[in-house]
Amino acid sequence: MTETSNLMEVRNVSKAFGEDWEREQVVENLNLDIKRNQLTAIVGPSGCGKSTVVNLLAGFESPDSGQIVLEGERVSGPSKDRLVVFQETALMPWLNTYQNVTFGPKLRGDMPAKELKIAADRIIDTVGLSEFKDKYPLQLSGGMQRRAELARALINQPLVMIMDEPFRGLDAMTRQLMQEFYLRLCEEEERTNVFVTSELEEAIILADSLVVLSNRPTTVREVIQIDLPRPRNLDMLSSPEAYDYKRHAMEMLHEEALKSFSGTDSESDFLKSYTQHA
Amino acid sequence: MAQAAVKTGKQKSIILKSLTDLTFWRGVVAIIVFLVLWEIGSQAKNWFGFMVPFVGKIAPPTDVIARWTEVVTWPGYWESWYLSTGRVFLGFIAAQVVGIPFGLAMAVNKYFRGMFFPPFEILRPIPPLAWVPASIIFWPTTELSIMFVTFLGAFYTIVINVLGGARSIDIQYLRAAQSMGASQWDLFYKIILPGTLPSIFIGAAVGMGITWEVVLAGEMISGGGQQGGGGLGFFIWSSYMGGVMDQVIVGMISIGLAGYISSSLIRYIGKVCMPWRRMF
């Protein structure tokens, strides 16, 4: 395994929301390395603050303390270097697929028209939506919308692609197809990716490194290197190595999830709180 | 080849399409049934000898239609259409021109909203009709005073709809645009404006209905201007004063038609402006 450098670093980042007695510490002393040209998957119990981490990485929120650094420069706001594909589709409903995809470059005016058309056609073809260029998002299925959003982000050539549970809400078959599609996409092109999900198997099959978050206030519980060979396919999930990764991560997630379930720091209190309410 | 066929199919006359559409025929049947019941109810006194309560007092459709064929020959009737429509459209357009920017300004700027929303909300519950006396006093002409009142009717509606619509735009659209390099102006012009269009049209459609209500009442109260004809509201009122009840109903139905045509116009414009949405 060659040593890869960090494209992005999260150093001692903390973030809280709310005032006074409502103040909730969501992220505390988070330290994360996003390795160049690798896919870093992030999993954590429900409600642990994964979306906040995404917002911090993307620059929609700024940390209360600590800093996030991209290529040596401090992150201070949203930029095309760090683009996000959200859980709920954020395609502009009043633009068709082609217009949505060309939205970014047109906005910045940083691509001549002819070049933009070629790039847009190519990327729409890559995501398999050539037949749907003039359709509006409401006319596309869930999977197609996700692919359109991918195209919209990719055309801007971001340094980091951040996916925030992008396949949530899709039916099982579409989800699987999207995972295979995304896997191929990542392996064919060199890019740094961050993939947040609550589906452990999805994370394992996609990731080079798997970050397990603790429950709120969230910090990194462990980083697991996924050494499955590339190119991957979904069948590898049944291999013993994959099973080991899954079991290991599952144990940690279970512990953390129990803590948020019982509302205390100790997972042993879960049974106590459960029996108390019985 | 198939695409060309589909395209010409779309341009096939709306009338032709309506004639083959079941929903259209259901509507026609419903109206016919309504007319038949009305006729029976009103004529019951003459046909069966007993008076149906309430309905029995109203002129039957046959009388109304007879009166209507007479009324359409009067230039005064058509002049009232012209006058009322003029007032509605002028008041309505003024309400859009003032209301849409006002609503948008309140939606995007919290200082503007803090300053203007409270007085707006305090004035809003005052029914436009309550403004008629004040309006007659401070506007120089009767025409302007009626138009002011119609303006108010549509104004509140459009502002509330625009405000609500603009503020309910999903923040993810704004975030996505920001990431891709949008300036504040870009955010307003390329996200907020198109995102608020549906609310603008809903406000316009509702406001249009309110404008018609208000213009008619305004005409009834203020006398509709000194010229002959004076608007459909005045037409109804003077028919009532003259005791010509079937003419009153002619006036009512005329207004219904005028309102329907106006709303259809708005729906049509909405369909053109917002191809991505199914219109109501």
Chai-1 contact restraints between the chains, C-beta under 6 A:
chainA,res_idxA,chainB,res_idxB,connection_type,confidence,min_distance_angstrom,max_distance_angstrom,comment,restraint_id
A,F60,B,R175,contact,1.0,0.0,6.0,A-B,restraint_1
A,P78,B,Q178,contact,1.0,0.0,6.0,A-B,restraint_2
A,P78,B,S179,contact,1.0,0.0,6.0,A-B,restraint_3
A,K80,B,M180,contact,1.0,0.0,6.0,A-B,restraint_4
A,K80,B,G181,contact,1.0,0.0,6.0,A-B,restraint_5
A,L83,B,S179,contact,1.0,0.0,6.0,A-B,restraint_6
A,F86,B,Q172,contact,1.0,0.0,6.0,A-B,restraint_7
A,A90,B,Q172,contact,1.0,0.0,6.0,A-B,restraint_8
A,A90,B,Y173,contact,1.0,0.0,6.0,A-B,restraint_9
A,A90,B,A176,contact,1.0,0.0,6.0,A-B,restraint_10
A,P93,B,W276,contact,1.0,0.0,6.0,A-B,restraint_11
A,W94,B,P194,contact,1.0,0.0,6.0,A-B,restraint_12
A,W94,B,W276,contact,1.0,0.0,6.0,A-B,restraint_13
A,G104,B,M180,contact,1.0,0.0,6.0,A-B,restraint_14
A,L107,B,M180,contact,1.0,0.0,6.0,A-B,restraint_15
A,L107,B,G181,contact,1.0,0.0,6.0,A-B,restraint_16
A,L107,B,A182,contact,1.0,0.0,6.0,A-B,restraint_17
A,R108,B,G181,contact,1.0,0.0,6.0,A-B,restraint_18
A,Y136,B,W276,contact,1.0,0.0,6.0,A-B,restraint_19
